Amino acid sequence: MSLTKEVTADKIEVVIVEGETKVQVRTATKIMEDGAELSSSFHRHVISSGDDWSSEPSNVQVICNAVFGA
């Protein structure tokens, strides 16, 4: 029996809210046992142009750099 935890930014959306462009990120956390998913949960957060996205996963950084310029 091997339990593992997988955390991935599985959904990234570029949205415009009241004229301001933002990047919305959904992070999925999955608990796996021998390759079978036991449970999952989701968390969402928003990144704005003035925020620091350097600690985000590389797939999120690429989109932020394209949207906000780097």
C-alpha positions, -999 to 999 in steps of 0.1 A, spaced: 0 0 0 15 33 -11 -2 66 -4 8 96 -25 -4 132 -27 -5 149 -61 -9 187 -64 -13 202 -98 -25 235 -114 -51 217 -136 -71 246 -149 -58 280 -159 -81 307 -172 -75 343 -184 -105 365 -174 -114 401 -177 -131 416 -146 -143 452 -148 -117 459 -175 -88 443 -156 -71 411 -170 -65 384 -144 -53 348 -144 -75 324 -124 -58 291 -113 -75 260 -100 -52 237 -80 -63 200 -77 -50 180 -47 -54 142 -51 -47 115 -26 -38 83 -44 -33 47 -32 -15 24 -56 -26 46 -86 -63 47 -75 -77 81 -65 -90 80 -29 -100 117 -26 -96 150 -43 -102 187 -35 -98 220 -53 -86 254 -45 -88 286 -67 -68 317 -66 -65 348 -88 -33 365 -100 -33 401 -110 -7 420 -131 10 435 -100 13 402 -82 45 380 -78 39 348 -97 75 335 -95 65 307 -70 37 294 -92 42 262 -113 59 267 -146 27 262 -167 11 291 -147 42 313 -150 42 309 -188 7 321 -191 12 350 -166 43 361 -186 23 360 -219 -7 379 -204 11 404 -182 45 406 -200 78 397 -183 
